[in-house]
């Protein structure tokens, strides 16, 4: 039995849940700052900016 990947599960979830779709759009927009339309890269970039801002004061 083949397990669905995280990407497939996230895609299915964003098609059925409006809150997850909104989160996906926001993370993709942060990902576009690095010229990648990807929610995971957007999440990594957002976490990096928040941690950098917190450590800078």
C-alpha positions in Angstrom: 0.0 0.0 0.0 1.5 3.3 -1.1 1.4 6.2 1.4 0.4 9.6 0.1 3.1 12.2 0.3 2.9 15.2 2.5 2.6 17.4 -0.7 -0.4 15.4 -1.9 -2.0 15.6 1.5 -1.4 19.3 1.8 -2.9 19.8 -1.7 -6.0 17.8 -0.8 -6.3 19.8 2.4 -6.1 23.2 0.7 -8.7 22.1 -1.8 -11.2 21.3 1.0 -10.4 23.8 3.8 -10.5 27.6 3.2 -8.3 28.4 6.2 -5.6 26.1 4.9 -6.0 27.6 1.5 -5.4 31.1 3.0 -2.3 29.9 4.9 -1.0 28.3 1.7 -1.5 31.6 -0.3 0.3 33.6 2.4 3.2 31.1 2.6 3.5 31.0 -1.2 3.7 34.8 -1.2 6.6 34.8 1.2 8.2 32.1 -0.9 8.0 34.4 -3.9 10.4 36.7 -2.2 13.0 34.0 -2.9 11.7 33.5 -6.5 10.0 30.2 -5.5 6.3 29.7 -5.4 6.4 27.1 -2.7 4.7 27.2 0.7 7.5 25.3 2.4 10.2 27.7 1.3 7.9 30.5 2.3 7.5 29.0 5.8 11.3 28.7 6.1 11.8 32.3 5.0 9.1 33.6 7.3 10.6 31.7 10.3 14.1 33.1 9.4 12.8 36.6 9.2 11.0 36.3 12.5 14.0 34.8 14.3 16.3 37.4 12.8 14.1 40.2 13.9 13.7 38.8 17.4 17.5 38.4 17.8 18.2 41.9 16.4 15.8 43.4 19.0 
